[in-house]
Amino acid sequence: MNSNPMYMEYVDDADPQQASPRRGWRILGWVCIGLSAVMVVGSLTAYGLYRKAFGNISHEDVNAQLGPNRPKKLNSAMNILLLGSDTRAGANSKYGRAMKNEPPRSDTMILLHLSPGGGQAMGISFPRDLMVRMPSCRTRDGRTIPASPRAQINSAFTNGGAACVMKTIESLSNIRIDHFMQVDFNGFKSITNAVGGVPICLTKDVNDPLSKLNLKRGKHTIKGETALAYVRVRHGLGDGSDTDRIKRQQKFMGALANKAMSAGVLSNPARMLSLMNAATKSLTTDKELTPQVMMKIGQGMQGMSSGKLRFVTVPSGPDPVDPNRVAMTADAQPFFATIRNDKTVPEEPKQGSAKIPPSQVQVRVFNASGIAGQARRVAEDLESQGFKVTVGGNAPTTATTKVMYGAGADRQSQTLVGMIPSKPQPTARTSGAKPGVVDLVVGSNWTVLKNPKGGIPKQNGEIKASDDICKGA
C-alpha cells in the first residue's frame, strides 16, 4: 500500500479484530451522488410538500475560495459538481474508525451537465487516480495550498474541499461549474432504502470477505448495507481496476436514477418525501444552490426520460509516468469543447439557396492531424449528425482543417462547413476527387463538430440510465 497520503490507498477497519494494514480498500463514496442527480431531474415542483426536507441541507460559501478568475459561462447549460465524501464523522465512523480524525477525501467526482432547455443530462466521471496539474487552492481557514504540476485529482478535496475540486476541474476543462452537491456513505444507504432498492445483475457468484458481499449470480434488488458493500467492493468483482469499477458504478447510478424517476416513486408522495428526506439529510451544497434554484432546475428538467440521462468517463488512459495511475488523453479537450458548446436551439439556415440536409451529403474523412484514430472519431461524430461517411485514411500532417469537394458537391460542402467551428473555405479537388463526395481533411487545429440539433453526440462507452442492467454485465 502506497504510504503517500495523496494516493489514498485506505485501510478500512470496520472490523478491528480482522483489520490488517495491507488490506487496502479504496473507499468509494461513488454512488452516493445518484441522489443528487435524482434531486435535479426528479419532480421538485411540489415545493410546499418538501419544504421541510429542503431545510435539512447544509450550505458552504465557496466564492471566496474560488476567486474571480474563472471560465466564462457560454450558454444556459447547468453544470453541477457531484462529490461523494468518505468522511468518517458521526455515523460514518464505522466504515473506518482509524480514519475518524483524518480530513475527508472524495473518491467520487462527477460533473453533471444539464443541457440547455432541459432535454438531456450527462454525468462525467473523473477517476480518482487521474493525475493532473493542480492549481493553488485556498483552504476554508484562508491558507493557500500551492499549485502542483502533478498531483492525484482526489487530493483536491483534502486540500480545499469542494471549492478546490471545482477550481481543479475548471482549470482542466475550462467549463464553468455553477454549483456543487456533496453526500456521504449514510446518505447513500438511506436513498437506496427510500427507493425500495436498486436492481443489479451479476454474471457470477460473489463471496467477498472484505466487503462481506455474498450474492449469487443473476438479478438482485439491493439496498442499505448490501448496496454500499456492492459499490465499495474492490477484489470480489471485475478485474480490480478503476476503469472496471467506474463502469459498474455508473450502471448502478443509472439504475438508481431510473428507479427514482419512475412513476412508482415520483407519483407516490410518501415515497418521494422519504427519498427527499433521505437525500437532504446528508447533502451539502454551495450557498447559491437554494431550494428555489433547485426547484427551478427541476421544473426545467420535467419530462426528461431516463434514456436521456447518460454517464461517461472523461477520456483517459494509463499514465505514461506511472501505469498504476491515469492521465487524460488527446480526446479530452475536444470532449470538453463539446460540453462547453452544448446547444439546443438549431442555428437558422443562411439566406440564399436551400441547405442540403446531412442525410444527402457523402463525406470522406482523412486524418492529417497526427493523432491516431482521429479520422474514425470524427467520422462517428458526423454519422451521429446524419452524414453518410467513410474513412479515407491518413493524409500528410497539417495544422489546418480543409474541406474539398468533387464535381457536383459544392453545395454539399457548405452543409459540412456549417458544422465546423473554424469555417474552412471549401475548394474544388483538382485530383483524387469523387463526383458528389465531400472530403474532410482533419488538421491538428480540429476541436469539435458543431451539433445544431442540440445536446451532446453519443460518446464511446457511455451508459444510459435506461440501459438493461444485464447489458455487458
C-alpha positions as CSV (number, residue, x, y, z in Angstrom):
1,M,0.0,0.0,0.0
2,N,1.4,3.4,-1.0
3,S,2.4,5.3,2.1
4,N,1.9,8.7,0.3
5,P,-1.4,10.0,1.6
6,M,-2.0,11.8,-1.7
7,Y,-2.5,8.5,-3.3
8,M,-5.2,7.5,-0.8
9,E,-4.9,3.7,-0.6
10,Y,-7.1,3.4,2.6
11,V,-7.4,0.8,5.2
12,D,-10.9,0.0,6.3
13,D,-11.1,-1.3,9.8
14,A,-14.8,-1.7,10.3
15,D,-13.9,-5.0,12.0
16,P,-10.9,-4.2,14.3
17,Q,-10.5,-7.9,15.0
18,Q,-9.6,-8.6,11.4
19,A,-8.0,-5.3,10.3
20,S,-4.7,-5.5,8.5
21,P,-2.5,-2.7,7.3
22,R,-2.2,-4.5,3.9
23,R,-6.0,-4.8,3.4
24,G,-6.3,-1.7,1.3
25,W,-9.8,-0.6,0.2
26,R,-10.3,2.4,-2.0
27,I,-13.1,3.9,-0.1
28,L,-15.8,4.9,-2.5
29,G,-18.4,7.5,-1.8
30,W,-19.3,6.9,-5.5
31,V,-22.9,6.1,-6.0
32,C,-24.0,8.4,-3.2
33,I,-24.1,11.1,-5.8
34,G,-27.0,9.3,-7.5
35,L,-29.3,11.1,-5.1
36,S,-28.0,14.5,-6.4
37,A,-28.9,13.5,-10.0
38,V,-32.3,12.4,-8.7
39,M,-33.0,15.7,-6.9
40,V,-32.2,17.7,-10.0
41,V,-34.1,15.6,-12.6
42,G,-36.9,14.5,-10.3
43,S,-40.2,16.1,-9.6
44,L,-39.3,19.1,-7.4
45,T,-42.3,21.2,-8.3
46,A,-44.2,20.2,-5.1
47,Y,-42.1,22.7,-3.1
48,G,-44.5,23.1,-0.3
49,L,-44.7,19.4,0.4
50,Y,-40.9,19.1,0.5
51,R,-40.0,22.4,2.1
52,K,-39.1,20.7,5.4
53,A,-36.8,18.3,3.6
54,F,-35.0,21.2,1.9
55,G,-34.4,22.6,5.3
56,N,-32.1,19.7,6.1
57,I,-29.5,20.8,3.5
58,S,-26.2,22.2,4.7
59,H,-24.5,25.0,2.7
60,E,-21.0,26.3,2.1
61,D,-19.9,29.7,0.8
62,V,-17.2,28.8,-1.7
63,N,-16.9,32.1,-3.6
64,A,-14.0,33.4,-1.6
65,Q,-12.1,30.2,-2.1
66,L,-12.7,30.2,-5.9
67,G,-11.7,33.8,-6.6
68,P,-12.6,35.9,-9.7
69,N,-10.5,34.2,-12.4
70,R,-13.0,31.5,-13.6
71,P,-14.2,30.3,-17.0
72,K,-16.9,32.3,-18.7
73,K,-20.4,30.9,-18.9
74,L,-21.2,30.4,-22.6
75,N,-24.8,29.3,-22.6
76,S,-27.8,28.4,-20.4
77,A,-26.5,24.9,-19.6
78,M,-26.1,24.0,-15.9
79,N,-23.0,22.2,-14.6
80,I,-23.2,20.7,-11.1
81,L,-20.2,19.0,-9.5
82,L,-21.3,15.9,-7.5
83,L,-19.0,14.7,-4.8
84,G,-19.1,11.6,-2.7
85,S,-17.3,12.3,0.6
86,D,-15.6,9.5,2.6
87,T,-15.9,11.4,5.9
88,R,-15.8,9.2,9.0
89,A,-17.6,11.7,11.1
90,G,-20.6,10.7,13.1
91,A,-22.4,7.6,12.0
92,N,-19.9,7.1,9.1
93,S,-17.1,6.2,11.6
94,K,-17.9,2.5,11.5
95,Y,-16.5,2.4,7.9
96,G,-13.0,3.1,9.1
97,R,-12.6,4.1,12.7
98,A,-8.8,4.5,12.3
99,M,-9.5,7.4,9.9
100,K,-12.2,9.1,12.1
101,N,-10.0,12.2,12.8
102,E,-8.5,12.4,9.3
103,P,-9.7,15.0,6.8
104,P,-12.4,13.7,4.5
105,R,-11.5,12.8,0.9
106,S,-13.6,12.4,-2.2
107,D,-13.2,9.4,-4.4
108,T,-16.3,10.4,-6.4
109,M,-16.1,13.4,-8.7
110,I,-18.8,13.6,-11.4
111,L,-19.7,16.7,-13.4
112,L,-23.4,16.6,-14.0
113,H,-24.1,18.6,-17.2
114,L,-27.7,19.6,-17.8
115,S,-28.2,20.7,-21.4
116,P,-29.9,24.0,-22.2
117,G,-33.6,23.6,-22.3
118,G,-33.7,20.5,-20.1
119,G,-33.7,17.8,-22.7
120,Q,-30.9,15.7,-21.5
121,A,-28.2,15.3,-18.9
122,M,-24.7,13.8,-18.8
123,G,-22.7,12.7,-15.8
124,I,-18.9,13.0,-16.5
125,S,-16.8,10.8,-14.2
126,F,-13.2,11.9,-13.2
127,P,-11.3,8.8,-12.0
128,R,-9.8,9.2,-8.5
129,D,-6.4,8.1,-9.9
130,L,-6.3,10.8,-12.5
131,M,-3.0,12.7,-12.5
132,V,-3.5,16.4,-13.2
133,R,-1.9,19.8,-12.9
134,M,-3.3,21.1,-9.6
135,P,-4.0,24.8,-9.2
136,S,-3.3,26.7,-6.0
137,C,-6.3,26.4,-3.6
138,R,-7.4,28.3,-0.6
139,T,-8.5,26.3,2.4
140,R,-11.6,27.1,4.5
141,D,-9.4,28.9,7.1
142,G,-7.8,31.1,4.5
143,R,-4.5,29.3,4.0
144,T,-3.1,28.8,0.4
145,I,-2.1,25.3,-0.9
146,P,0.5,26.0,-3.6
147,A,0.0,24.7,-7.2
148,S,1.5,21.4,-8.2
149,P,2.5,20.3,-11.7
150,R,1.5,16.8,-11.0
151,A,-1.0,15.5,-8.3
152,Q,-3.8,13.0,-8.0
153,I,-7.1,14.7,-8.5
154,N,-8.8,13.3,-5.4
155,S,-6.3,15.2,-3.3
156,A,-8.1,18.4,-4.3
157,F,-10.9,17.7,-1.8
158,T,-8.5,17.2,1.0
159,N,-6.6,20.4,0.1
160,G,-9.5,22.7,0.0
161,G,-12.8,20.9,0.0
162,A,-15.4,21.3,-2.7
163,A,-14.1,24.7,-3.8
164,C,-10.7,23.2,-4.7
165,V,-12.3,20.4,-6.7
166,M,-14.4,22.9,-8.6
167,K,-11.3,25.0,-9.3
168,T,-9.3,22.0,-10.4
169,I,-11.9,20.7,-12.8
170,E,-12.5,24.2,-14.2
171,S,-8.8,24.6,-14.8
172,L,-8.7,21.2,-16.7
173,S,-11.8,21.7,-18.8
174,N,-12.4,25.5,-19.0
175,I,-16.0,24.6,-18.1
176,R,-17.8,26.9,-15.7
177,I,-19.2,25.0,-12.7
178,D,-22.4,26.5,-11.4
179,H,-23.0,24.5,-8.2
180,F,-21.8,21.5,-6.2
181,M,-23.6,18.8,-4.2
182,Q,-21.8,16.6,-1.6
183,V,-23.0,13.5,0.2
184,D,-21.6,10.7,2.4
185,F,-22.0,6.9,3.0
186,N,-25.0,7.0,5.2
187,G,-26.9,9.3,2.8
188,F,-26.3,6.7,0.1
189,K,-27.7,3.9,2.2
190,S,-30.8,5.9,3.1
191,I,-31.5,6.7,-0.5
192,T,-31.3,3.1,-1.7
193,N,-33.7,2.2,1.1
194,A,-36.1,5.1,0.2
195,V,-36.4,4.0,-3.5
196,G,-37.1,0.4,-2.4
197,G,-33.7,-1.0,-3.6
198,V,-31.7,-0.8,-6.8
199,P,-31.6,-3.6,-9.4
200,I,-28.2,-5.2,-10.3
201,C,-27.1,-8.1,-12.4
202,L,-24.2,-10.5,-11.5
203,T,-22.5,-12.8,-14.0
204,K,-21.1,-15.0,-11.2
205,D,-21.4,-15.7,-7.5
206,V,-19.8,-13.2,-5.2
207,N,-18.5,-14.0,-1.8
208,D,-16.0,-11.4,-0.7
209,P,-14.9,-11.5,3.0
210,L,-13.5,-8.0,2.9
211,S,-16.8,-6.2,1.9
212,K,-19.0,-9.0,3.3
213,L,-20.8,-9.1,0.0
214,N,-22.3,-12.5,-0.6
215,L,-24.7,-12.8,-3.6
216,K,-25.5,-15.5,-6.1
217,R,-25.2,-14.9,-9.8
218,G,-28.2,-13.3,-11.5
219,K,-30.5,-10.4,-10.8
220,H,-30.9,-8.8,-7.4
221,T,-32.5,-5.7,-5.9
222,I,-30.2,-4.4,-3.2
223,K,-30.3,-1.6,-0.7
224,G,-28.7,-0.3,2.5
225,E,-25.6,-2.1,3.7
226,T,-25.6,-4.5,0.8
227,A,-25.8,-1.7,-1.8
228,L,-22.9,0.1,0.0
229,A,-20.8,-3.1,0.0
230,Y,-21.6,-3.6,-3.7
231,V,-20.2,-0.2,-4.7
232,R,-17.3,-0.4,-2.3
233,V,-16.1,-3.9,-3.1
234,R,-12.6,-4.0,-4.7
235,H,-11.4,-7.6,-5.1
236,G,-14.7,-9.5,-5.4
237,L,-16.0,-8.1,-8.7
238,G,-14.3,-7.3,-12.0
239,D,-10.6,-7.0,-12.6
240,G,-10.0,-4.6,-9.7
241,S,-9.2,-1.7,-12.0
242,D,-10.6,1.8,-11.5
243,T,-12.0,1.7,-15.1
244,D,-13.9,-1.5,-14.5
245,R,-15.2,-0.3,-11.2
246,I,-16.3,3.1,-12.6
247,K,-18.3,1.3,-15.3
248,R,-20.0,-0.9,-12.6
249,Q,-20.8,2.2,-10.5
250,Q,-22.1,4.2,-13.4
251,K,-24.5,1.4,-14.2
252,F,-25.6,1.3,-10.6
253,M,-26.2,5.1,-10.6
254,G,-28.2,4.8,-13.8
255,A,-30.3,2.1,-12.3
256,L,-30.8,4.2,-9.1
257,A,-31.8,7.3,-11.1
258,N,-34.1,5.2,-13.3
259,K,-35.8,3.8,-10.2
260,A,-36.1,7.2,-8.5
261,M,-37.5,8.8,-11.7
262,S,-40.1,6.0,-12.2
263,A,-43.8,6.6,-11.7
264,G,-43.7,4.3,-8.6
265,V,-41.6,7.0,-6.8
266,L,-42.5,10.3,-8.4
267,S,-46.2,9.7,-8.3
268,N,-46.1,8.4,-4.7
269,P,-45.9,11.4,-2.3
270,A,-45.0,9.3,0.7
271,R,-42.1,7.6,-1.1
272,M,-41.0,10.8,-2.7
273,L,-41.0,12.5,0.6
274,S,-39.0,9.7,2.1
275,L,-36.5,10.0,-0.8
276,M,-36.2,13.7,-0.3
277,N,-35.6,13.4,3.4
278,A,-33.0,10.7,2.9
279,A,-31.2,12.8,0.2
280,T,-31.2,16.1,2.1
281,K,-30.1,14.9,5.5
282,S,-26.6,14.1,4.1
283,L,-26.4,16.8,1.5
284,T,-24.1,19.8,1.4
285,T,-24.3,22.4,-1.4
286,D,-22.9,25.8,-2.3
287,K,-24.7,28.8,-0.7
288,E,-26.2,29.8,-4.1
289,L,-28.0,26.4,-4.7
290,T,-31.1,27.4,-2.7
291,P,-34.3,25.4,-2.7
292,Q,-35.8,27.9,-5.1
293,V,-32.9,27.4,-7.5
294,M,-33.2,23.6,-7.2
295,M,-36.9,23.8,-7.8
296,K,-36.3,25.9,-11.0
297,I,-33.8,23.3,-12.2
298,G,-36.2,20.5,-11.5
299,Q,-39.0,22.3,-13.4
300,G,-36.7,22.8,-16.4
301,M,-36.0,19.0,-16.4
302,Q,-39.6,18.0,-16.2
303,G,-40.5,15.2,-18.7
304,M,-36.8,14.1,-19.2
305,S,-36.8,10.3,-19.6
306,S,-34.1,8.1,-18.0
307,G,-32.9,7.4,-21.5
308,K,-31.7,11.0,-21.7
309,L,-29.6,10.7,-18.6
310,R,-26.1,9.4,-19.6
311,F,-22.9,8.6,-17.9
312,V,-19.4,8.7,-19.4
313,T,-15.8,8.8,-18.1
314,V,-13.5,11.7,-19.1
315,P,-11.3,10.5,-21.9
316,S,-8.3,8.9,-20.2
317,G,-5.9,6.0,-20.2
318,P,-2.8,4.7,-18.4
319,D,-0.4,7.4,-17.1
320,P,2.8,7.2,-19.1
321,V,4.8,8.1,-16.0
322,D,3.1,5.6,-13.7
323,P,0.9,2.7,-15.1
324,N,-0.9,2.5,-11.8
325,R,-2.3,6.0,-12.4
326,V,-4.5,7.5,-15.1
327,A,-3.9,10.5,-17.4
328,M,-6.2,12.4,-19.8
329,T,-5.8,11.5,-23.5
330,A,-5.9,13.7,-26.5
331,D,-9.6,13.2,-26.8
332,A,-10.3,15.1,-23.5
333,Q,-10.1,18.7,-24.8
334,P,-12.3,18.1,-27.8
335,F,-14.8,16.4,-25.5
336,F,-14.7,19.4,-23.1
337,A,-15.3,21.7,-26.0
338,T,-18.4,19.7,-26.9
339,I,-19.7,20.3,-23.3
340,R,-18.8,24.0,-23.4
341,N,-20.6,24.5,-26.7
342,D,-23.7,22.4,-26.0
343,K,-26.7,24.0,-27.6
344,T,-30.4,23.0,-28.0
345,V,-31.6,25.7,-30.4
346,P,-30.7,24.9,-34.0
347,E,-28.9,27.6,-36.0
348,E,-31.0,29.3,-38.6
349,P,-30.0,28.5,-42.1
350,K,-28.3,31.2,-44.0
351,Q,-30.3,33.2,-46.6
352,G,-29.9,32.0,-50.1
353,S,-30.2,28.6,-51.6
354,A,-31.9,25.9,-49.6
355,K,-29.4,24.0,-47.4
356,I,-28.8,20.3,-48.3
357,P,-29.5,18.1,-45.3
358,P,-26.7,16.0,-43.9
359,S,-28.5,12.8,-44.9
360,Q,-27.8,13.8,-48.5
361,V,-24.1,14.5,-48.1
362,Q,-21.4,11.9,-48.6
363,V,-18.2,12.6,-46.8
364,R,-14.8,11.0,-46.8
365,V,-12.7,11.8,-43.7
366,F,-8.9,11.9,-43.9
367,N,-6.6,12.2,-40.9
368,A,-3.9,14.9,-41.2
369,S,-3.8,15.7,-37.5
370,G,-1.0,13.4,-36.5
371,I,-3.4,11.9,-33.8
372,A,-4.0,8.2,-34.2
373,G,-7.7,7.3,-34.7
374,Q,-8.8,10.9,-35.2
375,A,-10.5,10.3,-38.6
376,R,-12.5,7.5,-37.1
377,R,-13.7,9.6,-34.2
378,V,-14.6,12.5,-36.4
379,A,-16.4,10.1,-38.8
380,E,-18.5,8.8,-35.9
381,D,-19.5,12.3,-34.9
382,L,-20.5,13.1,-38.5
383,E,-22.6,9.9,-38.7
384,S,-24.4,10.9,-35.4
385,Q,-25.4,14.1,-37.2
386,G,-26.8,12.1,-40.2
387,F,-24.0,12.4,-42.7
388,K,-23.0,9.4,-44.9
389,V,-19.4,8.8,-44.0
390,T,-16.4,6.7,-45.0
391,V,-12.9,7.0,-43.6
392,G,-10.4,7.8,-46.4
393,G,-7.2,7.1,-44.3
394,N,-4.2,9.2,-43.4
395,A,-3.0,12.4,-45.2
396,P,0.2,14.4,-44.8
397,T,0.1,16.2,-41.5
398,T,-1.1,19.7,-41.5
399,A,-2.3,22.2,-38.9
400,T,-5.3,23.4,-40.9
401,T,-8.6,21.5,-41.4
402,K,-9.7,21.6,-45.0
403,V,-12.9,20.8,-46.9
404,M,-12.6,19.9,-50.6
405,Y,-15.3,18.6,-53.0
406,G,-15.7,16.7,-56.1
407,A,-17.9,17.6,-59.1
408,G,-21.5,18.4,-58.2
409,A,-20.8,18.6,-54.4
410,D,-20.2,22.3,-53.9
411,R,-23.5,22.9,-52.1
412,Q,-23.0,19.7,-50.1
413,S,-19.6,21.1,-48.9
414,Q,-21.4,24.1,-47.5
415,T,-23.5,21.9,-45.3
416,L,-20.4,20.3,-43.9
417,V,-18.6,23.6,-43.4
418,G,-21.6,24.8,-41.3
419,M,-20.8,22.0,-38.8
420,I,-17.1,23.0,-38.3
421,P,-16.3,25.9,-35.9
422,S,-13.2,27.0,-37.9
423,K,-15.3,27.5,-41.0
424,P,-12.7,26.4,-43.6
425,Q,-13.3,27.7,-47.1
426,P,-14.3,24.8,-49.3
427,T,-12.3,24.3,-52.5
428,A,-12.8,22.0,-55.5
429,R,-10.5,19.0,-55.6
430,T,-8.0,19.0,-58.5
431,S,-7.1,15.3,-58.2
432,G,-8.4,12.3,-56.4
433,A,-11.9,13.6,-56.2
434,K,-15.1,11.5,-56.4
435,P,-18.1,13.1,-58.0
436,G,-20.8,14.2,-55.5
437,V,-18.4,13.5,-52.5
438,V,-17.1,16.0,-50.0
439,D,-13.6,15.3,-48.5
440,L,-12.8,16.5,-44.9
441,V,-9.1,16.7,-44.1
442,V,-8.8,16.8,-40.3
443,G,-5.9,19.0,-39.3
444,S,-4.3,19.4,-35.9
445,N,-6.4,22.5,-35.3
446,W,-9.6,20.4,-35.2
447,T,-11.6,20.9,-32.0
448,V,-15.1,19.6,-32.1
449,L,-18.0,19.1,-34.5
450,K,-20.9,21.5,-34.1
451,N,-24.2,20.0,-33.0
452,P,-27.1,22.1,-34.4
453,K,-29.6,19.6,-33.1
454,G,-28.6,20.4,-29.6
455,G,-27.2,18.2,-26.9
456,I,-24.1,16.1,-26.9
457,P,-23.4,13.4,-29.6
458,K,-23.1,9.8,-28.4
459,Q,-19.8,9.1,-26.6
460,N,-17.7,6.0,-26.6
461,G,-18.6,3.7,-23.7
462,E,-21.5,5.8,-22.5
463,I,-24.1,4.3,-20.2
464,K,-27.7,5.3,-20.2
465,A,-29.9,5.2,-17.1
466,S,-32.4,3.3,-19.2
467,D,-29.9,0.5,-20.2
468,D,-30.6,-3.1,-19.4
469,I,-28.9,-3.8,-16.1
470,C,-27.5,-7.1,-17.5
471,K,-26.2,-5.5,-20.7
472,G,-22.4,-6.0,-20.8
473,A,-22.5,-7.3,-17.2
